Amino acid sequence: MSQTMHFVDPKQFKARSAEATSDAHLRKSFRGAMDFLMTRRAAHFPVRADFEALRDLGESIRKYSLSRLPDLLELLEQRLTEQGVQVHWAQTPDEANRIFRDIAQRHGAKTFIKGKSMVSEEIELNHEMARDGIRCLESDMGEYIVQLAGERPSHIIMPAIHKTKQQIAHLFEEKIPDTRYTEDVDELIATGRRVLRGEFRDAPIGVSGVNFMVAETGSLVLVENEGNGRMCTTVPDVHIAITGIEKVVERFEHVLPLYHLLTRSATGQAITTYLNVITGPRRAGERDGPRELHLILLDNGRSQAYRDEDFRPTLQCIRCGACMNHCPVYARIGGLAYGTTYPGPIGSIISPHLLGLEETKDLPTASSLCGACGEVCPVGIPIPELLMRLREAAKHPAKPGHAPLDGQASASDWKEATAWKAWQLANTDPTRYRLFTWAATHLRGFMPAGQGGWTQSRTPLKPAARTLRERLDERARGKR
């Protein structure tokens, strides 16, 4: 259970994606899973106009919340503090992990039982706590499976979607004592439940993520299907919730439309099995709930996206995963190839803020720009536009009056810049343009057969024997 995860460098994206596309079994599994999820989602949005109306409402709520983000965070902290919640602010993953470590040491805890939390994946909590001898056990079944396998989640909603039942059966047989090989799914789930049940009772600290935070009431809202989130947040004496600073909304009435959009877009459900609302630790006379409740609010690059209005829509995301399910690139390579906590289209626009453009400069180009991600996004994030802006930021310095992104211009190439400069010179003066086209047509035989990335999947570029202007002149003379 204390196995270290196999982390992947995002810089290896091209090599990992090439490896994934050559895995026929992986591609078949992901294609089937994505088709299933798309069908489930479509069944809940049969009328396009109804979806667009609900999406417009969800988008307006997220935009409104972000427009008041500093004020809402201050109000949230005030309300939570009034209710006995200890609020912590973390600028970086290191700061967040330090807070976890301090709380564990104060309570003498050596085990965390965790509900699903992508932000805890973001700070590599399991890995960092293992350095101090603290075991973090995942209780979400998908997360538990990938933890046993020493892997990252490959999808933000369904972490083990890349695993077959045969692979899981072998994994349980190998990793869980006294477990026989079986491909019966119910028996496999029962095996996981048997292992985890005692852990909920014995673990001194429970960890969870947060789907929405309500500022006016100081409430934390968790959406789940398995009940493990409720166990993690009620059985242990200490509950630590961690989330990004962007998850706050002003009023409780803002949660309902977002909840409808989240469940339908994520798993094609009208409603999830559990909707947990936590407003403070256990009170006098209550029989369950944590005696101590902490909330860690993580920045980790989010303020960079927030300060630039061009990139602020990135923070509207409610982590439904619909963009992944509809993305032709993600459906072919899966989530592990990205090497980031958030894969697929949403990962390609948020990871550059979390990790820097230098580490993630290949991700914004991992898109066909077909627009499917933008069409299905339940809160109207213009993902294709943001991908284009990030591509530009990776290649060029920030424009005057704009603060540079972390890693801005890290993908700039003097050869490419020189080529574009030559193109500009040739196309902005009539004399130079005529000279350039004459040279291109008369020297076309010298074009190389290998033209870098272009000819990996395309035929070589070769200028025509005559220019368009020459063809038009010939046609005009023929008519005379």
N, C-alpha and C positions, 0 to 999 in steps of 0.2 A: 504493500500500500504506500510505501514511502519512495517508490520508484520515481526517478527524475524523468521529466518529460524530454522528448527528443525535439529540441527547438530547431527551427529552420530559419536561416538568414533570408530576409526578403530579397536580398541581392541575388539569391539563387533562383529567382522566380522563373527566368527563361529556361534554365536547365530542368527545374522541377516540372514545369508545364509540358515541356517536350517529353519527359518521362511519363507523365500522366496520360498524355494523348496516345501514347503507344501501348497503354494498358487497356486492352479491349474489354476485359471484365469490369474494370472501374467505370469505363465510359458507358457500358450497358446498364450498370447498376444506377449510375447517376441519372441517365436519361429516363429510366423507368420511374425513379423516385421523383424527379422534377415534373414529369408528365402527370403523375398522380397528384402532386401538390397543386399544380396549375388547374387541374380539373376540379379539385375540391374547392379552391378559391373561386373559380368561375361560377360554381353552383350557388354560391352565396351572394354573387353580384350579377344576377341574370339580366338586370336592366342597367345599361350603361349610364343613363341619366341619373339613376338613384345613386350609383357609386360615385359619380362625379359630384353630386350634391353633398354627399357625406364626406368625400375627400376635401371639397372646398371648405367645409366646416372644420375638419381636422387640421387642414393647413392654416386656416385663420387662427385657430387656437394656439398652434405651435408658434406661429409668427408673433402673435400677441404676447405669449409667454416669454419669448426670446427678447422682444422689444423692452420688456420690463425685468429682464433677468437679474441684474444687481439688486433691485428693490425686492423682488420676490425671494431671492436667496436670504436676504437680511430678515424678511418677515418670517420665512421658514425657520431660520435659526432661532428667532425669538419665540415662536410658538413651540418648537420642539423643546427648547430649554425650559420653558414654563411647565412642560409636561414631564420633566425629569430625564429627557434624552440628552446625552452628551454628544455634542456636535464637534467634529474635527474637520479641519481644512487641510488638504494635501495638494501641493503644487505639482509634485512629481511622483512616480511610482515608488521611489526610494522613501519619500516621506510617508506615503500610505503604508508601506510595509513596516516602517518604523513604528507607526501607531499600532498596527496589529501586534507587533512584537512586544511593545510596552504593555499593552493590555494583557497579553498572554502571560508575561512575566509577573505582572502584578497579581494574577490569580493562580500562578503556578500551573498553568494549563500546558499540556503536551499534546492535546488533540483538538482540532477544529472539525466539526461536522458541517459540511457546506451544502447549501441549496445552490441552484443554478445562478451563476453570476459571471457575465462576460467581462465586467470591469475587473473582477478578481483575476480572470485570465489575462487581462490587459497588463496588470502589474506583476504577473507571474507569481502570485501569492504562494501557491503550493511549493514551487521551487525555492522561493526565498525563505519560507518558514522551515523547510527541510534543513537548511543550513544551520538552524538553531535547534534542531532536534524536535521540531513541532510537526506532527503529522496532520495533514489536511486531507480529509476523506470526502470525496464527492458523493452526494446522495441522490442526485438526479441520475436515472438509470443510464442514459446516454453518456453523461459525463463520467459516471463510474466505469463504464466500459472502456472509454478512451484513456482514462487514468490507468486502468489495469494494463492497457496496451502501451502506455508510455507515449501517447500521442496528443496532439492538440485536437480540439473539436474541429470538425470540417464544415460545420454549419452552425449559425448562431442559435437556431431553434432546435435542430435535431443533430446533436454533436456527433453521433455514431452512424450517421446515414450512409457512410462509405463502407460499413461493416455488414457482412452477410451473417445469417444465423449460424452457419457452419463455422465461420471464423470466431464468433462469440462463444459458441459451444466449446471449441478448442481452447479458447482463452480462459474460460471459467474452469475447465478441467485442469489446466496447467497452473492457474494462479490461486484458486480457492480450494483449500484443503477439503478432502472427503467429498469432492464433487465429481460425479460421473459425466461422461459425454452424453449429451442429449440435444436433439434439434427441436424438441418441443418448446415453443416460445413461452407458453405459460409456465413450464417448469423452470426455464431459464430466469424468467422474471421472479418466480418464487425463490430461487436461489439467491438472487441479488437482494430481495427483501429480507430473507433470513439473515444475511450477513449484516445488513444495515440496521435492522431493528434494534439490536442491542447498542449499537453505536449512538443512536439518538438519545438513549437513556443515560449513557455513561459519559458522553462528551461534555466537558464543562462550558465550551463556547460553541455557539452556532453562528454561521456566517451566511449571509444572503445578499442578493442584489436587490435592486428596486426598479420597478417599471415606471411608476409615476410618484412624484412628491407633491402634496397639496399644501400650499403655503398658508392659506387662511386657517386651516385646522391643524397643521403640523402632523399630517398623516403620511405614512409610507404605504404604497399600494404595490402588492406583488401578485403577478398573474402566473398560474401554474396548473398542471394537470395531474400530478402524481401524489400530491399531499406531502412530499418531502420538504417543500418550502415551509409549510405550516409546522411540521415537526421541528425543523431547524430553528424556527423563530419562537417556539413556545416551550419546548422541553428543556434545553440547556439554560443554566442560570444566567448566562451572559449571551446577548445577541449583538453581533456587529454587522451592520448593513453598510454596503459600499456602493456608490453610484457616481456617475458623472454629474457635473454641475448643471447640465442642460435639461435634466429630467423633471424640472419643477413646473407646475402649473399653478394658476392663482386660486381657482375655486374647485370644489368637488364636482360641480356640474360640468367642468371641462374634461373630467376623466372619462365619462360615459361614451362620448363619441370616439375618443381615442381608443378606448377598450374595444368597442365594436369593430373598429378598423383593424386593430392589432390581431384579434382572434381570427377574424375572417381571412385576413391577408396572410397570416403565419401558417395556420394549420387547417384552414377551411372549416372552422368551428363557429357556430353562432355564439357560444359562450364556453369558457374553459371550466374544468371541474372545480377549481378553487380560485377565488378572488379574495386575497388576504388584505385587510386594512389594519395597519398597526399605528396606534396613536399613544405612544408612551409605553414604559415598562409596566410590569405587574403592579396593580394597585392593592391597597388593603382590602382583604376579603375575597380577592380573586384567587382561583385555584390553580391557574396555569399562567404561562407567560414568563419572560425573563425578568429577573430582579434588577438587571442592569442592561441598558440599551444604548448603543453607540451608533452614530451615523458618520461615515467618512465621505466627504464631498471632494471628489477628485477633479483637478483641472487637466493636467497632462496634455497640453496643447489645445484644449478646447477654447481657451481665451484667444488664441491666435486666430482660430476660425471665426470667433465671435467679433473680433475687432474690425474685420474687413467685411463689409456688407455683401461683397461678391461671394464670399465663402460662408457667410452665416447660415444660409439654408441647409448646410451640411448638418447642423445641430438640430434640425427639425426631426430627425430620424427617431422612430419608436421601436426599432430593432425587430421588425416583423420577418425579415428575410425574403420578402416577396421578390425583391430585385434579383436576388441570387437564383430563385426558382425559375425565373423567366430569362435569365442571362445565357445566351448560347456559349459564351466562353466558360463561365462557371460550370455549366452542365457538362462540359467536356473534360475539365481538368479537376474539378472538385475543390474543396477548400484548403487542403493541406499544401497544395502547390504554392499558395500565396505566401506562406510563412508569416502571416500576421494574425492577430486575434480576430479581426473582422475581415473575412474574405469577400470575394465577389464585387459587384459595383459599389456597394456602400463602403466596403473596405478600401476600395481604390480611391475614394474621395476623402475618407476620414483618416486613414493611416498616414498620409503625408503630414497631417497636423500632429498626430500622436508620436510619430517616429522620425519625422523630418523627411524632406524631399530627397535628400542624398541617399537615404536607405531605401526609399520606396519609389524612385523615379520611373521604374518600369511599370508600376501598377496602373497609372492613368492611361497608358497605351494598351493595356490588356482589355480592350473593348472594340467591338465592331461598330460602335456608335449607332446601333440599330434603333435605339430609343425605347426598347421594351421595358427597361428598368424605370425610366421616367414615366411611362404610361401606367404602370401598375403601382407606383409608389403611393401608399394611402394618404400621405401628407404632402404630396406635391413637390417633392425635392426635384429640382431640374438636374438630375444626375449627369446626362450627357453634356450639358453646358459646363458643369463643374469639372468634368473630366478634361474638357478642352482648355479651361482656364488653368488647370494644374499642369497640363502639357506645356502650355506657354510659360508658366512660372518655372518649370524645370529647365527650360531652355534659355530664358531671358531674365535679365535683372528686373527688379521691381520698377514700376512706372513712377514718375515723380509724384510725391504726395502719398504714396502707398508704402507702408512698412513691409520690408521683405519677409517672405516666409522662411522658416527654418530650412536651410538647404536650397534656397532659391538659386536658380541658374546652375545647379550642380550637374545637369545633364548637357550643358552647353558644349559644343564641339566646334573648334576653330575651322575645321574643314567644311562642315555644314554651313557655318556662318560665312565663310569665304565664298562658297558656292551661291548662297542667296544674295550676297553683295554683288557678285558677278551678274546674276540674273537681273538684279535691279538696274545695274548700269546698262545692260544690254536692252532692257525694255523701257527705259525712260528717255531715250533719245532716238529719233528716227534713223539717223545715219548709223549709229551703233547697232540698232535693231536689224537693218538691212544687211550690214556686214556679218552679224551673228547668224542670221538665217542662211545667207549664202554659204558661210563656212560649214554650217550644220548639214546642209544638203549635199555639198560637194565632198565632205570628209566623212560621210556617214559610214563608209566601209571600215573606218578605224574604231568604231564603237566596240568596247570590250564585251565578251560573252558573259563574263561574271560581273554583276553590278550590285555587290553587297547583298543586303537583305531583300532587295527587290526581286532578284532572280532565284531566291530560295523557293518561291512558289509561283513565279510568273516568268513569261518569256522576256528576253532582254529588250530594253528600249532602243529604238533605232529611228532616227529622223526620216521623214518621207523623202523621196527623190526630188520632189518639187514642193515649194511652199504653197500655201493656200492662195497667197496673192498672185503667184505665177499661174495657178490653175484658173483663177477668176479672170485674169488678163487674157488667157488663151480662149476661155469661153466667150468673152466679150468680142474678141477678134473674129471668132467663128460665126457669130451672129451677124457681123457686118457683111 
